[in-house]
Amino acid sequence: MRRSFISLVALSGIAFAIPSPRSSHVLHEKRAMEPTDWAKSRRVDPDWVLPMRFGLVQSNLDKIEDMLMSVSSPHSPTYGQHFTPEQIRDTFAPSQDTIDSVTEWLVSSGISRDRLRLSHNKGWIHLDATTSEVEDLLKAEYHVYTHTSSGVEQIGCHNYSVPAHVQKHVDLIKPTIQFNHRIGANAMSKRFGGIGKPSIGNGPKKSNKAVTITPTLSTCDKMITLDCLRALYNINYTPVATDKNSFGVVEFTPQAFLPGDLDLFFRNFSPSLVGVRPKSVLIDGAVVQNTSQSFDFNGESDLDLQYAMGLTAPQEVTLLQTGDLSQGAGFDNWLDALDGSFCTFDGGDDPEQDGIYPDAAGSPASCGIINPPNVVSISYGQDEATASVHYATRQCNEYAKLGMLGTTVVYSSGDNGVAGFDNICLDSNHNEGTTANKVFNPEFPASCPFVTAVGATQVNPGASVNDPEGACEQVIFSGGGFSNIFPMPSYQANAVKAYTAVHLTPSPFLPGQFNDSGNARAFPDVAANGANYVIGIDGQFGLVFGTSASAPVFASMITLVNDARLALNKKPLGFINPLLYDPIFAPAFNDITQGGNRGCGTPGFTATLGWDPVTGKEKMKFYDDYPLSKSTLKASAHPTLRDFSVFSANLFPDLLVGLGNIFIGI
């Protein structure tokens, strides 16, 4: 793919001031936490060339929530009138003053202008510079860090500074302080890397119980199947607008489904899908690998696709397989494929968090190769403490832009309650330490206010599908809590403050154990069942647990609602959180009032009436069993509902009642 650069020399109409004495530098970023299992080895050779990227502050970011709400709030007169990609690009492009100021700084520091390249979307200035040049520019020291067990090396600095007059124009600079706690992207030998790398801390959890009986509705407390979910949430709907609708599931290489596992599952639980496969979109040299076969490599993908495809059939599911076998990938990489302006060549991907493409293995970069699906489900995450504020914020803003375009982005909220992966908690300085630490460790991207975070519920032991569920406390605990990075969005303020006023005033936790500022993004937003899922895995049936299951199930329900809306020539729901938190939509949920999400040596938070940081706004439900038929669509006028207090089935005699009336009618 052609690099999307503009030579700064060729830009016309840009005036640069006469170089002035170097301004005093101010600290711009420092590492979020010191890397564990890595040792500082030596200074980087001063002649080593670093591919520097200077991220320019985007325009109008102060308007991003207002713009998103203008097309997402049910009370907005422009609800559903989503923006175009061109409108998004033009609205948030950096100003000419910002481009000029950063360019002037670099040129006045001795960098010739012909070495600078401006990305096509004007968001990044690229410069290949020696380490000595970069250290002088940023008042930083670059070191080589060595992984203590593998010997892999990667480069970084602890902090860096920029001139005071330039700081307001610079978002972030890379590579600098970002440091991902995995075997980095600089290994000389081929390896599995990125988020998809097998780890005991990631992915669904497998039960040691064998599937020895034929699951039925009477055994849903022990084994969840498609029929159990349909009974739990009253789902009885066959999509009819599949040519208009789209549903994406993200997987990170080397995680991959096995075709035989899909057929094993479908043969028993959805026979019409035997032989059906997802539409694979291969991002950054990705492969759906089948060389390495085990639960660690196949469990996540098998789970996600078996239930996403099973619940939404005959809707085609798009597999967004991300990252090659050499580097793997990070969250930015799948976003690149949806938005070319966010792509590697336009600056944006983090060398320590994401795969950088093209790479040594010859894998190309995938920039803007697919239109954003109406719904995207992602069952992966990282501890928020391992992401710098700039990295997390930039990515979170991209999710807001997808919402403005009409996409619902669904993330699992984590499986360790208030703790992070491997049950690791934070110390008083918010550095990750051990399970003995006491400060709660929230998950990202679930903590981003512009995604829909999904927690986990369970059919309680001995209960039926007609009984109230509880928060998941079998094998896993629903991730939830309060962000240490993101402020509370307006759409959830009333619900969250109602919870904190009753249950956290006074707080039952130690001072500083979580972000109790009263202005922190709280999650999850909703919950769905996450316990005892039957999946086909490596040629046999197994039981798995996790919000890894909850996310694609919830995303499937939104996909079904979108189908009904598109069949009525309405727009997809897009960013749904304002709908989820609006009191008018309360009838679309069953309240979860049992269970908690223990972690960090505490019982965690407790599920209760209304929103809570265990199961969010609780689980969605489809009220009735009325299928949507093409004949009904053709014969009915289906007036737009603006009086949301009216949920009468008479308005939509052959549509989904409850959820249908509420979400299809807007």
C-alpha positions as CSV (number, residue, x, y, z in Angstrom):
1,M,0.0,0.0,0.0
2,R,1.2,3.5,-0.8
3,R,2.5,5.6,2.1
4,S,0.1,8.5,2.7
5,F,2.5,11.3,3.3
6,I,2.7,15.0,2.3
7,S,6.1,16.6,2.1
8,L,6.2,19.6,4.3
9,V,8.5,21.3,1.8
10,A,5.8,21.1,-0.8
11,L,3.1,22.6,1.3
12,S,2.2,26.1,0.1
13,G,1.1,29.0,2.1
14,I,2.9,28.0,5.3
15,A,5.0,30.7,6.9
16,F,7.7,29.8,9.5
17,A,9.1,32.3,12.0
18,I,12.8,32.9,12.1
19,P,14.3,30.2,14.4
20,S,14.5,31.5,17.9
21,P,16.5,30.3,20.9
22,R,15.4,27.0,22.3
23,S,12.5,27.3,24.7
24,S,12.5,25.8,28.1
25,H,11.2,22.2,28.1
26,V,8.4,20.9,30.3
27,L,7.6,17.3,31.1
28,H,5.1,16.0,28.6
29,E,4.8,12.3,29.4
30,K,6.3,9.8,31.8
31,R,5.8,6.0,31.9
32,A,2.6,4.9,33.5
33,M,4.4,2.2,35.5
34,E,7.8,0.5,35.5
35,P,7.9,-2.6,33.4
36,T,7.9,-5.9,35.3
37,D,10.2,-8.8,34.0
38,W,12.3,-6.3,32.1
39,A,15.7,-5.1,33.1
40,K,17.4,-1.8,31.9
41,S,20.4,-3.1,30.0
42,R,22.3,-0.2,28.4
43,R,22.0,3.1,26.7
44,V,20.9,3.0,23.0
45,D,23.6,3.6,20.5
46,P,23.5,7.4,19.6
47,D,23.6,6.6,15.9
48,W,20.7,4.2,16.1
49,V,17.8,5.5,13.9
50,L,14.4,5.8,15.5
51,P,11.2,6.1,13.4
52,M,9.7,9.1,15.3
53,R,6.1,10.1,15.0
54,F,4.9,13.4,16.5
55,G,1.1,13.2,17.2
56,L,-0.5,16.5,16.6
57,V,-3.4,17.6,18.9
58,Q,-6.6,17.2,17.0
59,S,-9.1,20.0,16.7
60,N,-12.5,20.1,18.4
61,L,-11.8,17.2,20.8
62,D,-13.7,19.2,23.4
63,K,-16.8,18.7,21.3
64,I,-16.4,14.9,20.8
65,E,-18.9,13.9,23.5
66,D,-21.5,16.5,22.5
67,M,-21.2,15.4,18.8
68,L,-21.6,11.8,19.8
69,M,-24.6,12.5,21.9
70,S,-26.2,14.5,19.2
71,V,-26.6,11.3,17.2
72,S,-26.9,8.9,20.1
73,S,-29.2,10.4,22.7
74,P,-32.9,9.4,22.2
75,H,-33.9,13.0,23.2
76,S,-31.8,14.6,20.5
77,P,-33.6,16.0,17.4
78,T,-30.8,14.6,15.3
79,Y,-30.8,11.1,16.8
80,G,-29.5,8.5,14.3
81,Q,-28.3,11.1,11.8
82,H,-24.8,9.7,11.8
83,F,-21.9,11.6,10.5
84,T,-20.0,10.8,7.3
85,P,-16.3,9.8,7.4
86,E,-15.4,13.0,5.6
87,Q,-17.2,15.1,8.3
88,I,-15.3,13.2,11.0
89,R,-12.0,13.7,9.3
90,D,-12.5,17.4,8.6
91,T,-13.9,18.2,12.1
92,F,-10.9,16.7,14.0
93,A,-8.0,17.4,11.8
94,P,-5.2,19.4,13.5
95,S,-5.2,23.2,12.9
96,Q,-2.7,24.8,10.6
97,D,-1.3,26.6,13.6
98,T,-0.5,23.3,15.3
99,I,1.2,21.9,12.2
100,D,3.2,25.1,11.8
101,S,4.2,25.3,15.5
102,V,5.5,21.7,15.7
103,T,7.3,22.0,12.3
104,E,9.0,25.2,13.4
105,W,10.2,23.6,16.6
106,L,11.8,20.7,14.7
107,V,13.3,22.9,12.0
108,S,14.7,25.5,14.5
109,S,16.3,22.5,16.4
110,G,18.4,21.7,13.4
111,I,16.2,19.2,11.6
112,S,16.1,20.0,7.9
113,R,12.5,20.4,6.5
114,D,13.0,17.9,3.8
115,R,13.2,15.1,6.4
116,L,9.7,15.8,7.7
117,R,6.6,14.1,6.4
118,L,3.0,15.0,7.2
119,S,0.5,12.2,7.2
120,H,-2.4,12.5,4.8
121,N,-4.9,13.3,7.5
122,K,-2.4,15.9,8.8
123,G,-2.5,14.2,12.2
124,W,1.2,13.1,12.4
125,I,4.6,14.4,11.5
126,H,7.1,11.6,10.7
127,L,10.8,11.9,11.1
128,D,13.6,9.3,11.0
129,A,16.2,10.6,13.5
130,T,19.2,9.3,15.3
131,T,19.0,8.5,19.0
132,S,21.3,11.5,19.8
133,E,19.0,13.8,17.8
134,V,15.9,12.5,19.6
135,E,17.4,12.7,23.0
136,D,18.4,16.3,22.4
137,L,14.9,17.2,21.1
138,L,13.0,15.5,23.9
139,K,15.5,15.9,26.8
140,A,15.3,12.2,27.2
141,E,17.5,9.1,27.7
142,Y,16.8,6.0,25.6
143,H,17.7,2.6,27.0
144,V,17.6,-0.9,25.9
145,Y,15.4,-3.1,28.1
146,T,15.9,-6.9,28.1
147,H,13.2,-9.4,29.0
148,T,14.5,-11.4,31.9
149,S,13.3,-14.8,30.7
150,S,13.3,-14.6,26.9
151,G,16.2,-12.2,26.3
152,V,14.1,-10.1,23.9
153,E,15.1,-6.5,23.8
154,Q,13.0,-3.3,23.3
155,I,13.8,0.4,23.4
156,G,12.2,3.2,25.4
157,C,12.7,6.2,27.7
158,H,11.2,6.8,31.1
159,N,10.0,10.3,30.3
160,Y,10.4,13.1,27.8
161,S,9.8,16.8,27.5
162,V,8.9,19.4,24.9
163,P,9.2,23.1,24.7
164,A,6.5,24.9,26.8
165,H,5.1,26.8,23.8
166,V,4.8,23.5,21.8
167,Q,3.2,21.4,24.4
168,K,-0.4,22.4,23.6
169,H,0.1,21.3,20.0
170,V,1.6,17.8,20.8
171,D,-0.6,14.9,21.7
172,L,2.0,12.2,22.1
173,I,5.3,11.2,20.6
174,K,6.4,7.7,19.7
175,P,8.4,5.7,20.4
176,T,9.0,7.0,23.8
177,I,7.5,5.9,27.1
178,Q,5.0,3.3,26.0
179,F,5.9,-0.1,27.3
180,N,3.7,-3.2,26.8
181,H,4.3,-6.1,29.2
182,R,4.7,-8.7,26.6
183,I,7.5,-10.0,24.5
184,G,8.0,-6.9,22.4
185,A,8.0,-6.4,18.6
186,N,11.8,-6.4,18.3
187,A,12.5,-10.1,18.7
188,M,14.7,-11.5,16.0
189,S,13.2,-14.9,16.0
190,K,9.6,-15.8,14.9
191,R,7.2,-15.9,17.8
192,F,3.6,-15.4,18.8
193,G,3.1,-11.8,20.0
194,G,0.4,-9.3,20.8
195,I,-2.9,-9.5,22.6
196,G,-3.6,-12.9,21.1
197,K,-0.5,-14.6,22.7
198,P,-1.7,-17.4,24.9
199,S,-1.6,-16.5,28.5
200,I,-3.3,-17.8,31.7
201,G,-4.6,-14.3,32.3
202,N,-6.3,-13.8,29.0
203,G,-9.3,-15.4,27.3
204,P,-12.2,-17.5,28.6
205,K,-11.6,-19.9,31.5
206,K,-12.1,-23.6,30.9
207,S,-13.9,-25.9,33.3
208,N,-12.5,-29.3,34.2
209,K,-16.0,-30.7,34.1
210,A,-16.7,-32.9,31.1
211,V,-19.9,-32.5,29.0
212,T,-21.4,-36.0,29.6
213,I,-25.1,-35.3,29.1
214,T,-27.2,-33.8,26.4
215,P,-27.9,-30.2,27.5
216,T,-31.6,-29.2,27.8
217,L,-33.5,-26.2,29.1
218,S,-33.7,-28.0,32.4
219,T,-29.8,-28.0,32.7
220,C,-29.1,-24.4,31.9
221,D,-27.7,-23.8,35.4
222,K,-25.0,-26.3,34.5
223,M,-24.6,-26.0,30.7
224,I,-25.5,-22.9,28.6
225,T,-26.5,-23.4,25.0
226,L,-28.1,-21.3,22.3
227,D,-31.5,-22.5,23.4
228,C,-30.7,-21.5,27.0
229,L,-29.9,-18.0,25.9
230,R,-33.0,-17.7,23.8
231,A,-35.1,-18.8,26.8
232,L,-33.2,-16.5,29.2
233,Y,-33.6,-13.4,27.0
234,N,-36.8,-14.3,25.1
235,I,-35.1,-14.3,21.8
236,N,-37.2,-15.6,18.9
237,Y,-36.3,-13.6,15.9
238,T,-35.0,-14.5,12.5
239,P,-33.1,-11.7,10.7
240,V,-34.6,-10.5,7.4
241,A,-32.4,-7.6,6.4
242,T,-29.1,-9.5,6.3
243,D,-28.1,-7.8,3.0
244,K,-28.2,-4.4,4.8
245,N,-26.8,-5.4,8.2
246,S,-23.2,-6.2,9.3
247,F,-21.7,-7.8,12.4
248,G,-18.0,-8.1,13.1
249,V,-16.0,-10.2,15.6
250,V,-12.4,-9.3,16.3
251,E,-9.8,-12.0,17.0
252,F,-6.1,-11.5,17.5
253,T,-3.6,-13.9,15.9
254,P,-2.6,-16.6,16.9
255,Q,-6.1,-17.1,18.3
256,A,-8.2,-18.8,15.6
257,F,-11.3,-20.9,15.1
258,L,-11.1,-24.5,13.8
259,P,-13.7,-25.3,11.1
260,G,-14.3,-28.7,12.6
261,D,-15.2,-27.2,16.0
262,L,-17.8,-24.9,14.3
263,D,-19.4,-27.9,12.6
264,L,-19.3,-30.0,15.8
265,F,-21.2,-27.2,17.7
266,F,-23.6,-26.4,14.9
267,R,-24.4,-30.1,14.2
268,N,-25.7,-30.4,17.7
269,F,-27.2,-26.9,18.3
270,S,-27.8,-25.1,14.9
271,P,-27.8,-27.7,12.1
272,S,-28.5,-25.1,9.3
273,L,-25.1,-23.6,10.0
274,V,-23.0,-26.8,9.4
275,G,-20.5,-25.9,6.7
276,V,-21.1,-22.2,7.1
277,R,-18.0,-20.0,7.9
278,P,-17.5,-16.4,8.9
279,K,-16.4,-14.0,6.2
280,S,-12.7,-13.6,7.1
281,V,-11.1,-10.1,6.7
282,L,-7.3,-10.6,7.2
283,I,-5.7,-7.5,8.8
284,D,-2.0,-6.9,8.8
285,G,-1.0,-10.2,7.3
286,A,-3.3,-12.2,9.5
287,V,-3.9,-15.9,9.1
288,V,-6.6,-18.1,10.6
289,Q,-3.9,-20.5,11.8
290,N,-4.6,-24.2,12.6
291,T,-1.1,-25.4,13.2
292,S,-1.2,-24.8,16.9
293,Q,-4.3,-26.4,18.3
294,S,-5.3,-26.3,22.0
295,F,-7.8,-24.4,24.1
296,D,-5.2,-21.6,24.5
297,F,-5.2,-21.1,20.8
298,N,-8.8,-21.9,19.8
299,G,-11.0,-21.4,22.8
300,E,-11.7,-17.7,22.4
301,S,-12.4,-17.7,18.6
302,D,-14.5,-20.9,18.8
303,L,-16.6,-19.5,21.6
304,D,-17.1,-16.1,20.0
305,L,-18.0,-17.3,16.6
306,Q,-20.2,-20.3,17.6
307,Y,-22.5,-18.1,19.7
308,A,-22.4,-15.0,17.5
309,M,-23.2,-17.0,14.4
310,G,-25.7,-19.2,16.2
311,L,-27.7,-16.4,17.6
312,T,-27.9,-14.2,14.5
313,A,-28.2,-16.7,11.7
314,P,-28.7,-16.3,8.8
315,Q,-26.8,-13.0,9.3
316,E,-23.2,-13.3,7.9
317,V,-20.6,-12.7,10.6
318,T,-17.4,-10.9,9.6
319,L,-14.2,-12.2,11.3
320,L,-11.8,-9.3,11.7
321,Q,-8.7,-11.5,12.2
322,T,-5.9,-9.2,13.2
323,G,-2.1,-9.5,13.2
324,D,0.4,-11.9,11.7
325,L,2.2,-14.8,13.3
326,S,5.3,-12.7,13.8
327,Q,4.1,-9.6,15.6
328,G,0.6,-10.2,16.5
329,A,-1.4,-7.1,17.0
330,G,-2.9,-4.6,19.4
331,F,-6.2,-2.8,19.6
332,D,-5.1,0.0,17.3
333,N,-4.4,-2.5,14.5
334,W,-8.0,-3.6,14.0
335,L,-9.1,0.1,14.2
336,D,-6.6,0.8,11.3
337,A,-8.5,-1.5,9.1
338,L,-11.7,0.4,9.7
339,D,-10.2,3.9,9.5
340,G,-7.4,4.6,7.2
341,S,-6.6,7.9,8.8
342,F,-5.9,6.0,12.1
343,C,-3.4,3.7,10.4
344,T,0.2,3.0,10.9
345,F,1.5,5.1,8.0
346,D,-0.6,8.0,9.3
347,G,1.0,7.5,12.7
348,G,-0.9,6.2,15.5
349,D,0.1,2.6,16.3
350,D,2.2,2.2,19.4
351,P,5.4,0.1,18.8
352,E,5.2,-1.4,22.2
353,Q,1.4,-2.0,22.3
354,D,0.7,-2.7,18.6
355,G,2.1,-4.6,15.7
356,I,4.0,-2.2,13.3
357,Y,3.4,-3.0,9.7
358,P,4.9,-3.7,7.1
359,D,7.1,-5.9,9.2
360,A,10.2,-8.1,8.7
361,A,7.9,-11.0,7.8
362,G,6.6,-9.1,4.8
363,S,3.1,-8.6,6.2
364,P,1.5,-5.4,4.8
365,A,-0.3,-2.7,6.7
366,S,-4.1,-2.9,6.4
367,C,-5.4,0.7,6.3
368,G,-9.1,1.4,5.7
369,I,-9.8,-1.9,4.0
370,I,-13.3,-2.4,5.3
371,N,-16.3,-0.2,6.2
372,P,-17.1,-0.3,9.9
373,P,-19.6,-3.0,10.7
374,N,-22.8,-1.9,12.5
375,V,-21.8,-3.9,15.5
376,V,-18.3,-5.1,16.6
377,S,-17.6,-7.5,19.4
378,I,-14.2,-7.7,21.1
379,S,-13.5,-10.2,24.0
380,Y,-10.0,-9.0,24.8
381,G,-8.6,-6.3,27.1
382,Q,-5.6,-5.1,29.0
383,D,-5.1,-3.6,32.5
384,E,-5.7,0.1,32.3
385,A,-2.6,0.7,34.3
386,T,-0.4,-0.7,31.5
387,A,-1.6,2.0,29.1
388,S,-0.4,5.6,29.1
389,V,-3.1,8.3,29.4
390,H,-2.3,9.6,25.9
391,Y,-2.4,6.1,24.3
392,A,-5.7,5.2,26.0
393,T,-7.3,8.6,25.3
394,R,-6.4,8.6,21.6
395,Q,-7.8,5.1,21.1
396,C,-10.9,6.0,23.1
397,N,-11.6,9.0,20.9
398,E,-11.5,6.7,17.9
399,Y,-14.3,4.6,19.4
400,A,-16.3,7.8,19.8
401,K,-15.8,8.5,16.1
402,L,-17.0,5.0,15.2
403,G,-20.1,5.7,17.3
404,M,-20.6,8.9,15.3
405,L,-20.5,6.8,12.1
406,G,-23.2,4.4,13.5
407,T,-21.1,1.5,14.9
408,T,-21.8,-0.1,18.3
409,V,-18.4,-1.2,19.8
410,V,-18.8,-3.9,22.5
411,Y,-16.0,-4.9,24.8
412,S,-15.9,-7.6,27.6
413,S,-15.3,-6.1,31.0
414,G,-12.8,-8.6,32.4
415,D,-13.0,-11.8,34.4
416,N,-11.2,-10.9,37.7
417,G,-13.7,-8.7,39.5
418,V,-12.0,-5.5,40.6
419,A,-8.5,-7.0,40.0
420,G,-6.6,-7.0,36.7
421,F,-5.3,-9.9,34.7
422,D,-3.8,-12.7,36.7
423,N,-5.6,-11.1,39.7
424,I,-2.9,-8.4,39.9
425,C,-3.8,-5.3,41.8
426,L,-2.2,-1.9,42.1
427,D,0.0,-0.3,44.8
428,S,-0.7,3.2,46.1
429,N,1.2,4.7,43.2
430,H,-1.0,2.8,40.7
431,N,1.8,0.5,39.7
432,E,1.0,-3.2,39.2
433,G,2.5,-5.4,41.8
434,T,1.1,-8.7,43.2
435,T,-2.2,-10.2,44.3
436,A,-1.3,-8.9,47.8
437,N,-1.8,-5.3,46.6
438,K,-5.1,-3.7,47.5
439,V,-5.8,-0.9,45.0
440,F,-8.4,-2.0,42.3
441,N,-7.1,-2.5,38.8
442,P,-9.7,-1.5,36.1
443,E,-9.7,-2.9,32.6
444,F,-9.2,-1.0,29.3
445,P,-10.8,-0.6,26.7
446,A,-13.9,-1.4,28.8
447,S,-13.1,1.7,30.9
448,C,-13.4,3.9,27.8
449,P,-16.7,5.8,28.0
450,F,-17.3,5.5,24.3
451,V,-17.6,1.7,24.2
452,T,-20.2,-0.6,25.7
453,A,-18.7,-2.7,28.4
454,V,-20.4,-6.0,29.1
455,G,-20.1,-7.8,32.5
456,A,-21.1,-11.4,33.3
457,T,-24.2,-13.0,35.0
458,Q,-25.0,-16.6,35.7
459,V,-28.0,-18.9,36.1
460,N,-27.6,-19.7,39.8
461,P,-27.0,-23.3,40.7
462,G,-30.3,-25.1,41.0
463,A,-32.2,-22.3,39.3
464,S,-34.0,-22.3,36.0
465,V,-34.1,-20.0,33.1
466,N,-37.2,-18.4,34.5
467,D,-35.5,-17.4,37.8
468,P,-33.5,-14.2,38.3
469,E,-29.8,-14.5,37.4
470,G,-27.0,-13.4,39.7
471,A,-23.6,-11.8,39.1
472,C,-21.2,-14.4,37.8
473,E,-19.4,-16.0,40.7
474,Q,-18.5,-19.4,39.2
475,V,-14.9,-19.6,38.0
476,I,-14.8,-15.9,37.0
477,F,-16.0,-12.7,38.6
478,S,-17.5,-9.9,36.4
479,G,-15.0,-7.1,35.8
480,G,-16.2,-3.7,36.9
481,G,-15.3,-0.5,38.8
482,F,-14.1,3.0,38.1
483,S,-11.5,4.2,35.7
484,N,-8.3,5.9,36.8
485,I,-8.1,7.7,33.4
486,F,-11.5,8.6,32.0
487,P,-14.0,11.0,33.6
488,M,-17.6,10.1,34.0
489,P,-19.6,10.7,30.8
490,S,-22.9,12.7,31.1
491,Y,-25.1,9.8,30.0
492,Q,-24.3,7.7,33.1
493,A,-24.0,10.4,35.7
494,N,-27.5,10.1,37.2
495,A,-27.4,6.3,37.4
496,V,-23.9,6.1,38.9
497,K,-24.4,8.9,41.4
498,A,-27.6,7.2,42.6
499,Y,-25.5,4.1,43.3
500,T,-22.6,5.8,45.0
501,A,-24.9,7.9,47.2
502,V,-26.5,4.8,48.7
503,H,-23.7,2.2,48.5
504,L,-20.5,4.1,48.7
505,T,-21.4,6.9,51.1
506,P,-19.6,6.2,53.4
507,S,-17.3,4.0,51.4
508,P,-16.8,0.4,52.7
509,F,-13.3,0.4,51.2
510,L,-10.0,1.8,52.2
511,P,-9.2,5.4,51.2
512,G,-7.7,5.4,47.7
513,Q,-8.6,1.8,47.0
514,F,-10.5,2.9,43.9
515,N,-11.2,6.2,42.1
516,D,-13.9,7.6,44.4
517,S,-13.6,11.1,43.1
518,G,-17.3,11.0,42.1
519,N,-16.3,11.9,38.5
520,A,-14.9,8.6,37.1
521,R,-16.1,6.6,34.2
522,A,-17.9,3.6,35.7
523,F,-18.3,0.2,34.1
524,P,-19.7,-2.2,33.0
525,D,-22.7,-0.8,31.2
526,V,-24.7,-4.0,30.9
527,A,-24.2,-7.7,31.5
528,A,-25.1,-11.0,29.9
529,N,-24.6,-14.6,30.9
530,G,-21.0,-15.7,31.2
531,A,-21.0,-19.1,32.9
532,N,-21.0,-22.7,31.8
533,Y,-21.0,-22.2,28.0
534,V,-20.9,-25.4,25.9
535,I,-18.5,-25.0,23.0
536,G,-16.9,-27.3,20.5
537,I,-13.2,-27.1,21.1
538,D,-10.5,-29.2,19.5
539,G,-12.9,-31.9,18.4
540,Q,-14.9,-32.3,21.6
541,F,-17.2,-30.4,23.8
542,G,-16.0,-28.3,26.7
543,L,-17.4,-25.8,29.3
544,V,-16.1,-22.2,29.4
545,F,-16.7,-19.1,31.5
546,G,-16.0,-15.4,30.9
547,T,-17.2,-12.0,29.8
548,S,-15.6,-13.4,26.6
549,A,-19.0,-15.1,26.2
550,S,-21.1,-12.2,27.5
551,A,-19.7,-9.7,24.9
552,P,-20.6,-11.6,21.7
553,V,-24.0,-12.6,23.1
554,F,-24.9,-9.0,23.9
555,A,-23.5,-7.8,20.5
556,S,-25.7,-10.5,18.8
557,M,-28.8,-9.1,20.5
558,I,-28.0,-5.6,19.2
559,T,-27.4,-7.0,15.8
560,L,-30.9,-8.5,15.8
561,V,-32.4,-5.1,16.8
562,N,-30.4,-3.5,14.0
563,D,-31.8,-6.0,11.6
564,A,-35.4,-5.0,12.5
565,R,-34.5,-1.3,12.3
566,L,-32.9,-1.7,8.9
567,A,-35.8,-3.7,7.6
568,L,-37.9,-0.6,8.5
569,N,-35.5,1.6,6.6
570,K,-34.2,3.0,9.9
571,K,-30.5,3.5,10.8
572,P,-28.5,1.1,13.1
573,L,-28.4,2.0,16.7
574,G,-24.8,3.1,16.8
575,F,-23.4,4.2,20.2
576,I,-26.1,2.7,22.5
577,N,-24.9,3.8,26.0
578,P,-27.2,6.8,26.2
579,L,-30.2,4.5,25.4
580,L,-29.0,2.0,28.0
581,Y,-28.9,4.6,30.8
582,D,-32.0,6.5,30.0
583,P,-34.8,5.7,32.6
584,I,-37.3,5.4,29.8
585,F,-35.6,2.2,28.6
586,A,-35.7,0.5,31.9
587,P,-38.3,-2.0,30.7
588,A,-35.7,-3.5,28.4
589,F,-33.7,-4.9,31.3
590,N,-33.9,-7.4,34.1
591,D,-32.3,-6.1,37.2
592,I,-29.5,-8.3,38.8
593,T,-29.4,-7.9,42.5
594,Q,-27.3,-10.9,43.7
595,G,-23.6,-11.4,43.8
596,G,-20.4,-9.4,43.7
597,N,-17.1,-9.1,41.9
598,R,-14.5,-9.8,44.5
599,G,-10.8,-9.1,44.1
600,C,-7.7,-7.4,45.6
601,G,-8.5,-9.0,49.0
602,T,-12.0,-7.5,49.2
603,P,-15.5,-8.7,48.4
604,G,-15.5,-6.1,45.6
605,F,-18.7,-4.3,44.7
606,T,-22.2,-5.8,45.2
607,A,-25.0,-6.1,42.6
608,T,-28.0,-4.2,43.6
609,L,-31.2,-2.5,42.3
610,G,-30.4,-0.2,39.4
611,W,-26.9,0.3,37.9
612,D,-23.9,-1.2,39.8
613,P,-20.2,-1.7,39.0
614,V,-20.8,-5.5,38.8
615,T,-23.5,-6.0,36.2
616,G,-24.1,-2.4,35.0
617,K,-27.6,-1.7,33.8
618,E,-28.2,-5.4,34.1
619,K,-29.2,-7.8,31.4
620,M,-31.3,-7.0,28.3
621,K,-34.4,-9.0,27.5
622,F,-36.6,-9.5,24.5
623,Y,-40.1,-9.4,25.8
624,D,-42.0,-11.7,23.6
625,D,-42.0,-14.3,20.8
626,Y,-43.4,-12.3,17.9
627,P,-41.2,-12.9,14.8
628,L,-40.7,-10.1,12.3
629,S,-42.0,-11.2,8.9
630,K,-41.5,-9.7,5.5
631,S,-45.3,-9.7,4.9
632,T,-45.8,-7.7,8.1
633,L,-43.2,-5.2,7.1
634,K,-44.8,-4.6,3.8
635,A,-48.2,-4.2,5.2
636,S,-47.5,-2.1,8.2
637,A,-46.8,1.6,8.5
638,H,-44.9,1.3,11.8
639,P,-45.1,4.9,13.0
640,T,-42.1,6.4,14.8
641,L,-42.4,6.2,18.6
642,R,-41.6,9.5,20.4
643,D,-43.6,8.8,23.5
644,F,-41.3,6.2,25.0
645,S,-43.7,5.6,27.9
646,V,-45.9,3.6,25.4
647,F,-44.9,0.0,25.1
648,S,-48.1,-1.5,23.9
649,A,-47.8,-4.6,21.7
650,N,-50.7,-3.2,19.6
651,L,-48.3,-0.7,18.0
652,F,-46.1,-3.5,16.7
653,P,-48.3,-6.6,16.6
654,D,-45.7,-8.7,14.8
655,L,-42.5,-7.2,16.0
656,L,-40.4,-8.0,19.1
657,V,-42.3,-6.5,22.0
658,G,-40.5,-4.6,24.7
659,L,-37.0,-4.4,23.3
660,G,-38.4,-4.1,19.8
661,N,-40.8,-1.3,20.8
662,I,-38.1,0.6,22.7
663,F,-35.1,0.3,20.4
664,I,-36.8,-0.2,17.0
665,G,-39.3,2.6,17.5
666,I,-36.8,5.4,18.0
